[in-house]
Amino acid sequence: MAEIERESMEYDVVIVGAGPAGLSAAIRLKQLDADLSVVVLEKGSEVGAHILSGAVLDPCGLDALIPDWKEKGAPLNVPVTEDNFYMLGEAGKIRVPNFPMPPLMNNHGNYIVSMGNVCRWMAEQAEALGVEIFPGMACSELVYGDAGEVKGVVAGVFGLEADGTYGPNTEPGMELHGKYVFLGEGVRGSLSKEVIAKYDLARDAEPQKYGLGMKEIWEIDPAKHREGTVTHTMGWPLGKNAGGGSFIYHLENNQVYVGFVVHLGYANPYVFPYMEFQRFKHHPMVAELLEGGKRVAYGARAISEGGYQSMPKMTAPGVALLGCSVGMVNVPRIKGNHNAMLSGKAAAEAAHAAIAAGRASDELTEYEADVREGAIGKDLKKVRNVKPLWSRHGLLASLMVGGLDMWTNTFGFSVLGTLKHGKSDAEATEKADQHQPIDYPKPDGKLSFDRLTNVAFSFTNHEESQPAHLKLKDPTLPVAVNLPEYAGPSARYCPAGVYEFVGEGAETKFQINFQNCVHCKTCDIKDPLQNINWTVPQGGDGPNYPNM
Ligand SMILES: Cc1cc2nc3c(=O)[nH]c(=O)nc-3n(C[C@H](O)[C@H](O)[C@H](O)COP(=O)(O)OP(=O)(O)OC[C@H]3O[C@@H](n4cnc5c(N)ncnc54)[C@H](O)[C@@H]3O)c2cc1C
């Protein structure tokens, strides 16, 4: 193929991803020096379109970044007023009292927010400071300099032919070069994955672990709505099949976020995370809340769960990984937005100092030190053993031993040291002949819905003439190995019904309905053969979440 000619633009800092991490970095850079040139590139059709985390936000990140956020009209309108935690059985529930919980689990002072709206507001703040933000611009490639450093990204390639080649209608995109490139792509970022592999950044880290988070927004009967109430549950319906739990957050306007996280380290390939979520809504406690209401939006996204011991090295020449591109979620708190913001701020401060000192395209080691030794490291270190305990010994042990460990960590020590995760989520998947199929009840169309009906409520759209952005390294493996040995798990772990085995016997084909993809990245994580590579489709494609 002939060399592709592209225009290029030079910036001080190029930021990939308008999530809380990327936007915080952009804001902080311009706060420190209004003359720095900063660009943010976002694959969603608008800022917030791909942000799923309808969230309880710990405002400590925002406090550090924009201390007068209240006066500036940040959409943090619903303080948490009530915090409930339940262990569920099939028909009953046991309330876990708040007093034995370590202080870090307390949601007092936090807010129920739409993170999509928080990001939209942050983008306004950034633009007011002079940051250039380009939504609808997917960054599909990294650009390397002569010394092997990351020099920039390619963004804005549109109209590829169906076979992935350049045709007469292809727009080749632009190269955006920066003294530093920040990757704020969130969980399992595609460029971040390339950087981590190229520079072997994960060599001293435990494997990253993930959950699949699925969420619906419901408008419920006003008589049942209790603004500010936060409820978390564990237990039913997951049982021994997988770890995970639910969240129910009452926000404004009689709306409720109903979400469910399934840890992707499950062994049984018959587990169907989406159907676990749908089944959960039939628990009497949830059904009673939702009956008479309607689901107005649906989405899904992976969540990083490896925590402190899974964070890879965060810098390589010319590039820094931010937020959940590193994996900064505090798992027992199910919170990562505050750390994403703090990491963006820390990276910006390191880059600002480096540029002021005349440096460019080297490693921002000061950023990594700040993350590991500062507020983010402290937040994550305290809870580092909860996830490995849960994966190895189940829910009860993680609650009791993990709870005790969190308490002792509050006072600065742990009797357990740092536990390892061991296997990646892909490696944890066992062969189908070691497990029994699971019988999931059919959705009733009132409380529970089939996947394709729900995907319509993610408002996902992909230009059909482009090549599938879900690439198989070896196209023969799904039918030759995944199906006979693992019972075709992609047909179940994908929360958007992208993967299907169609036909029978020798006629069986593997079909990728990439148009449905909600960009959760679960396939890239959970495929036992690591044969699926999630790459970015053209900008503007994917979900269009409203106020998730
Ligand atoms: C179901 C669920 C519930 C959660 N609940 C909470 C909660 O209650 N509280 C909390 O604090 N945290 C919560 N989290 C965690 C939180 O969502 C993350 O920690 C946070 O989103 C990380 O921020 P980020 O900026 O690193 O990445 P993201 O928020 O994922 O943002 C990344 C952005 O980069 C864009 N992008 C990615 N790749 C490219 C590319 N190549 N080119 C251009 N753009 C790109 C994406 O479209 C996206 O807009 C939850 C997560 C999930 C999945």
The ligand as an SDF file (V2000), in Angstrom:
LIG
                    3D

 53 58  0  0  0  0  0  0  0  0999 V2000
  -20.7250    0.1520   35.8140 C   0  0  0  0  0  0  0  0  0  0  0  0
  -19.6900    1.0430   36.4190 C   0  0  0  0  0  0  0  0  0  0  0  0
  -19.9840    1.7510   37.5700 C   0  0  0  0  0  0  0  0  0  0  0  0
  -19.0270    2.5990   38.1270 C   0  0  0  0  0  0  0  0  0  0  0  0
  -19.3880    3.3070   39.2340 N   0  0  0  0  0  0  0  0  0  0  0  0
  -18.5210    4.2090   39.7380 C   0  0  0  0  0  0  0  0  0  0  0  0
  -18.9240    5.0350   40.8160 C   0  0  0  0  0  0  0  0  0  0  0  0
  -20.0460    4.9520   41.3220 O   0  0  0  0  0  0  0  0  0  0  0  0
  -18.0210    5.9310   41.2790 N   0  0  0  0  0  0  0  0  0  0  0  0
  -16.7680    6.0620   40.7480 C   0  0  0  0  0  0  0  0  0  0  0  0
  -15.9990    6.9190   41.1820 O   0  0  0  0  0  0  0  0  0  0  0  0
  -16.3610    5.2470   39.7390 N   0  0  0  0  0  0  0  0  0  0  0  0
  -17.2040    4.3360   39.2150 C   0  0  0  0  0  0  0  0  0  0  0  0
  -16.8160    3.5520   38.1710 N   0  0  0  0  0  0  0  0  0  0  0  0
  -15.4060    3.6180   37.7020 C   0  0  0  0  0  0  0  0  0  0  0  0
  -15.2080    4.8050   36.7760 C   0  0  0  0  0  0  0  0  0  0  0  0
  -16.1100    4.7090   35.7090 O   0  0  0  0  0  0  0  0  0  0  0  0
  -13.7790    4.8520   36.2190 C   0  0  0  0  0  0  0  0  0  0  0  0
  -12.8590    4.7740   37.2620 O   0  0  0  0  0  0  0  0  0  0  0  0
  -13.5740    6.1350   35.4200 C   0  0  0  0  0  0  0  0  0  0  0  0
  -14.4910    6.1910   34.3480 O   0  0  0  0  0  0  0  0  0  0  0  0
  -12.1610    6.2370   34.8760 C   0  0  0  0  0  0  0  0  0  0  0  0
  -12.0350    7.4550   34.1900 O   0  0  0  0  0  0  0  0  0  0  0  0
  -11.0910    7.5880   32.9070 P   0  0  0  0  0  0  0  0  0  0  0  0
  -11.1060    9.0280   32.5400 O   0  0  0  0  0  0  0  0  0  0  0  0
   -9.8030    6.9320   33.1930 O   0  0  0  0  0  0  0  0  0  0  0  0
  -11.7850    6.7200   31.7650 O   0  0  0  0  0  0  0  0  0  0  0  0
  -13.2310    6.8120   31.1100 P   0  0  0  0  0  0  0  0  0  0  0  0
  -14.1920    7.4350   32.0350 O   0  0  0  0  0  0  0  0  0  0  0  0
  -13.5330    5.4480   30.6030 O   0  0  0  0  0  0  0  0  0  0  0  0
  -13.0420    7.8030   29.8840 O   0  0  0  0  0  0  0  0  0  0  0  0
  -12.2710    7.4610   28.7630 C   0  0  0  0  0  0  0  0  0  0  0  0
  -12.7000    8.2950   27.5790 C   0  0  0  0  0  0  0  0  0  0  0  0
  -11.7560    8.0940   26.5260 O   0  0  0  0  0  0  0  0  0  0  0  0
  -12.4300    7.8650   25.3040 C   0  0  0  0  0  0  0  0  0  0  0  0
  -11.5310    7.0420   24.4710 N   0  0  0  0  0  0  0  0  0  0  0  0
  -11.0770    5.7990   24.7330 C   0  0  0  0  0  0  0  0  0  0  0  0
  -10.2310    5.3830   23.7720 N   0  0  0  0  0  0  0  0  0  0  0  0
  -10.1520    6.3730   22.8750 C   0  0  0  0  0  0  0  0  0  0  0  0
   -9.4310    6.5340   21.6490 C   0  0  0  0  0  0  0  0  0  0  0  0
   -8.5690    5.6010   21.2160 N   0  0  0  0  0  0  0  0  0  0  0  0
   -9.6130    7.6810   20.9450 N   0  0  0  0  0  0  0  0  0  0  0  0
  -10.4290    8.6800   21.4100 C   0  0  0  0  0  0  0  0  0  0  0  0
  -11.1290    8.5670   22.5680 N   0  0  0  0  0  0  0  0  0  0  0  0
  -10.9840    7.4400   23.2990 C   0  0  0  0  0  0  0  0  0  0  0  0
  -13.7140    7.1540   25.7290 C   0  0  0  0  0  0  0  0  0  0  0  0
  -14.7070    7.2650   24.7340 O   0  0  0  0  0  0  0  0  0  0  0  0
  -14.0600    7.8840   27.0280 C   0  0  0  0  0  0  0  0  0  0  0  0
  -14.8540    9.0150   26.7760 O   0  0  0  0  0  0  0  0  0  0  0  0
  -17.7340    2.6960   37.5700 C   0  0  0  0  0  0  0  0  0  0  0  0
  -17.4300    1.9660   36.4230 C   0  0  0  0  0  0  0  0  0  0  0  0
  -18.3980    1.1600   35.8370 C   0  0  0  0  0  0  0  0  0  0  0  0
  -18.0590    0.4080   34.5900 C   0  0  0  0  0  0  0  0  0  0  0  0
  1  2  1  0
  2  3  1  0
  2 52  2  0
  3  4  2  0
  4  5  1  0
  4 50  1  0
  5  6  2  0
  6  7  1  0
  6 13  1  0
  7  8  2  0
  7  9  1  0
  9 10  1  0
 10 11  2  0
 10 12  1  0
 12 13  2  0
 13 14  1  0
 14 15  1  0
 14 50  1  0
 15 16  1  0
 16 17  1  0
 16 18  1  0
 18 19  1  0
 18 20  1  0
 20 21  1  0
 20 22  1  0
 22 23  1  0
 23 24  1  0
 24 25  2  0
 24 26  1  0
 24 27  1  0
 27 28  1  0
 28 29  2  0
 28 30  1  0
 28 31  1  0
 31 32  1  0
 32 33  1  0
 33 34  1  0
 33 48  1  0
 34 35  1  0
 35 36  1  0
 35 46  1  0
 36 37  1  0
 36 45  1  0
 37 38  2  0
 38 39  1  0
 39 40  1  0
 39 45  2  0
 40 41  1  0
 40 42  2  0
 42 43  1  0
 43 44  2  0
 44 45  1  0
 46 47  1  0
 46 48  1  0
 48 49  1  0
 50 51  2  0
 51 52  1  0
 52 53  1  0
M  END
$$$$
